[in-house]
Amino acid sequence: MIEEADPVLFEIFKNSMHSIADEMALTVVRTSYSGVLRDNMDFATAFCDEEGTLVAQGLTLPGHLGSVPTALAAVMSRYQNDINEGDVFCLNDPYEGGMHLPDLFVIKPIFHEGHRVAFACVSSHHVDTGGRVPGSNAADSTEIYQEGLRIPPTKLYAEGKPNDTLFRIIEKNVRAPTLYFGDLRGQLSACHTAETQFLEVVNRYGREITMKLMRDLTDYAERVARAAISKIPDGKVSFEDWIDDDGVDHGRPIRLFVTIEKIGDTFKVDWEGTAKQVKAAINNTLSFTKAASYAAIRCILQADIPTNAGFFRCIDVSAPKGTIANMELPAPCAARGLTGFRMIDCLMGALSQLVPDRVFAASDGGNTGISVGGYDANRNPFIFVDFTCGTWGGRPWADGLDGNSNIYANMASQPVEVIEAENPLEILAYEFIKDRCGAGKFRGGAPYCREYRFTETEGVLQIRADRQRFKPYGLYGGYPGEPSVNIWDPDGNSTIMPPKFTETVKKGEIFRHEVAGAGGWGDPLERDPAAVAKDVRNEIVSRQRAFEDYGVVLQADKVDEKATQLKRAEIKRLRGWSKLPAVLREKPNIGA
Amino acid sequence: MDSLRVGVDIGGTFTDIVLWASNGEVIVKKVSSSVDDYARAIINGLDTVFEEYKLTASMVKQVRHGTTVASNAILERKGAKTGLIGSKGFRDVLEIRTLRMPRLYDLAWTKPPALVERFLRVTVDERVNSAGDVVKPLTVKEGERAVRKLIDEKVESIAVCLINSYANPEHEFLLKSVIERLAPDLPFSISAEVLPEIREYERTSTTTINAYVKPIVSEYLETLEAGLIASGINAELLLMQSNGGLTPVETAAELPMNIIESGPAGGVVGARLLAEKAKLGDLITFDMGGTTAKASMVERGEYARADDFEVGGGILAGSRLLTGAGYLLKTQAIDLAEVGAGGGSLISIDSGGALAVGPESAGAFPGPICYDLGGDKPTVTDANLILGYLNPHAIAGGSVKLNFEKTVTAFEQKVAAPLGLTAEQAALGARRVAASNMIRAIKAVSTERGRDPRQYTLCAFGGNGPMFASEMALELGIKKIIIPPAPGVFSAFGLLYADVEHHYSKTLRVLLREVEPELIGNAWKKMESNAADQLKRDGFEPKNQSLSRTASLHYKGQTFELTVPAESGRVDNALLYQLEQSFHSEHELVYGHRASDDEPVELVTVRLIAKGLDANGDQLTFPKYEPNNGETATSRKAYFGQSTGWQEIRVFSRSSLVKPRQGPCIIEEYDATCVVPPGSEAVLNEDGCICLIFNE
């Protein structure tokens, strides 16, 4: 059929691969039972060649970049000679191909006339996979055995026949089997979609050409990536940041340290210097550390690079074993998402020294995990899992976004009215908070609060938050954002809670989370006073902060130019900067 | 000829006017749009037609209108200064949106600014829970405080959307009465009246959009009506809605959110009628212009409908997975998928050495290289010219001259040489790449919804639709293409064939097996009685009213619904059982699986579509073409691939297709050019359509 030049055939093939991966993702979204999948989009769809090399990934969660190759490798190494038509594999064990237990990988080999031609893969975050805390997401578990059912690479179907033993074991170990199997059906259905569509492609082009095109697609991604990387100046940079604590060793900060070396058309990312693995469940698999590293670099490359193995080839990621970046048994990891987000902040901090004009200041530190679970009067389980994040750091050319998913996720918020209709919860507030964003020529994004009132008799509330003690940093003179806050009973006793905790919650009790404000970029004294006035009018910044941080004096809603000039000169003098600090973790003390 | 029906479709560049006379005669007029006052072009255009064809204004009985006034107001942010009242603790629902962005890894992403800035968003201390119980009553005093604040800010319109008002609207109605009392002349939109459905962001956004465009749409419609009357046209004015139905001017002014995607709907409406009249079966519509290509579907005589869409978001996203690019509007609309590919799309070579087409476009100015208006970047239209598909001298009946030599030179240098290809090889390649981009739009409405495009006929229109139809069909394995008459102005034609339509909905959230059937029955009954009243006001006797029920359901626990038709009549357990079965089947069709029978199904929203049927519908015809048995007028060289090389092919007019013509050949018309590739055959059907059929 196609007889013209290869670049054409190739482009068409590339479009069809992406559309298969995206269609798989749409199938998951539309059939999913849990808000975590539909709204938080906490899943990944991927398409691999017959050897398990990643060819295309759906546009879902950047945090899952690079998760699929590891899972495929685990299946290949275990079942090398026993992969048959009609098989479907699954796994969730982070020590054998997985990321953390809630993420169940479903992998289906695809055959054409008896030959294996590809693999379809979907990993979905299930709301509960057993273990000691509803939601299977607790930050304060201390070994993987507490975190739920652990599934090594196994056949869920063998030559079309379901593995009843496994299905029954799952059924008995998870708190909400209907939900679990409903979402699992969505995964199977997505694999089925991929199989049907891909076989059409094979039939059209022929097996040999299709296999070659899949290899070409990874080579292409590599070429595009290397071209983009070459344009970045060579250099070696490093950055340090801290996680508040792990929720078990309260108040003990955890160090993240990364060194990035850019040479020619490659990147080396090394996490040497990062803290030893911790007791609580925020340890990473190496695959998750890689995902963060790939994602951060991807953000600074100005090119449309297909997400596949070719891109990964340009980036070498290493982390010493036994660290929080590359855990060893029996480290727990259910809440490791937090570490991934914080690694993004750390990577961006390093990259800001390499390409200062392309990197934003620290965002909110990633999402806060909120789970509430328990049983109603009839002993029916309820489980609510929510992830929330939403501010961007100030950028070298514009303000940080207010109310937008963190760059490492693309999560939507679950609608308040749906949460209330389906869970024993009332949401009392979900809106921006004043004076929390880091000041800057381009200010950080304004964070919001989210307030939950529990309406069932009793349950367990589990929170995984961060950035209480270590604020989101500002860049090139931009001030840091304000920290996150956890408050129990905000209208009554108003108890400040630690960043991570698990507590019993009773009817009528209220929990309020305030997301951290993002860091600013550039000197606040260079911010257009009209933009400051606008923020004041919109009650994102108070008059006092406008005056103290930005040196802007307002008369009613108007900027008093002269007074502003004077105030700015005064701040400049008090601050005594000889040059703009590259990174600011605390506001300058000018004795205001 | 004693009565006329007029269809007017306004685009950014042209205003298309179509007149249909009761004796079956059809007149088409294309005039330049008057951007400062769209109504003027309509009035002047009609005057010209009357003069030219010796008609009088009094013959016009009905004017049917598709307009982009409302969507432009949003895209250009020129709507009213709007205030928004929300619940305490929820001031930023409109701005926080769903948090999601349409692009990954893009630090330069910027959210579309909220239509109501924060200082104009106020909240009131009140609370209703999800069961509809008042937890904290709203006082009149509190309501007055909020409304006064907005009045003091001199807003021109007010939107009201409170949390859980879908379950109990009493606080919203209290605010309504306060607004009516304190500011009797101020337009307002209440979410309980606009969209009584669950999900606060969707409802807030929709209500806000309605409030935001209301003053501008009202003013425009008043100007238009006054202009029509001034030129002696005393006719009924109907507006095309995004859902493919017409609505009287009064309801359009009240609920302008329903006419946002008025423009592109017309073509799909025309295609639907065509499918019915010419018995074409199920269609995929493909509407390709200069900058975008849109796909939709007509199935079992109905449009595919979407329950929501993003104004201005379609092209940016590139994938339906990625949302957040535009302004979310939750109203039923014809399900159109759009990609940024058209005749003006730029052809380039990316850093990986692949041939890329779009999404950037040369626009109307400077346009393609061949227009010779200063454009120096190769476009899809230039590729078509090089291949011999476009007339090498001029298009649009000679009114646009083309520069062939300049185009070839530039194309060779910028595209062909770097790829090591000849100009024609590269041009053909670019066409195929453009097609593969546009296929995403077709897949979005077909395979992504579980439909196999090979079982559909492709109905292609728009300025570039006929040019690309065969390429799309080949790529998708579609065997039959229909090119309707006057494909370049087909959207205006569609207006003539639409019915008046009103949509109603109500969120219930009940388990089908546990609910009292009466509860559902009463919800439908109430909507049906409202609908009947509305249609009566619109001038439809009961015999010309058609009311059809649908329901949106999901498996309990799922968060996305599927909408299926429901039986009319008394709601009892049998009817609910039927509904449940339809849902299982639809779920299986769309997603390839169904849950077991004991899995509870939840009914989320009941809906009603009310139609006023066109009494003259049966007489409607398509423009006639005088048969012309003459042989071809011209011929030219064209290129269809290496195996055949350059060959001399014939160029026909549409009317000479009364005899089947074998491809390769070209069909040239005033407003479009159709490519008939090798291995296919083109023939005119009774309704004046070109049928292009691929040989087995």
Interface residues (C-beta under 8 A of the other chain):
Chain A: M1 I2 E3 E4 A5 P7 V8 F10 E11 I12 K14 N15 S16 S19 D22 E23 A25 L26 T27 V29 R30 T31 S32 Y33 S34 G35 R38 D39 M41 G58 L59 T60 P62 T178 L179 G182 R185 G186 L188 S189 H192 T193 Q197 Y220 A221 R223 V224 A227 A228 A295 R298 C299 I300 A303 D304 R358 V359 F360 C389 G390 R395 W397 A398 L401 D402 G403 N404 S405 I407 N410 M411 A412 S413 P415 V416 E417 V418 E420 A421 E426 L428 A429 Y430 E431 F432 Y448 E451 R537 N538 E539 I540
Chain B: K88 G89 F90 R91 D92 V93 E95 I96 R97 T98 L99 R100 M101 L104 Y105 D106 L107 A108 W109 T110 K111 E117 R118 F119 R127 N129 S130 V135 I163 N164 Y166 I198 R199 E200 Y201 E202 S319 R320 L321 L322 T323 D350 S351 G352 G353 A354 L355 A356 L419 G420 L421 Q425 A426 L428 G429 A430 R432 V433 S436 N437 I439 R440 K443 T447 E448 L474 E475 R509 Y555 G557 Q558 T559 F560 H587 V590 Y591 G592 H593 A595 E599 G641 Q642 S643
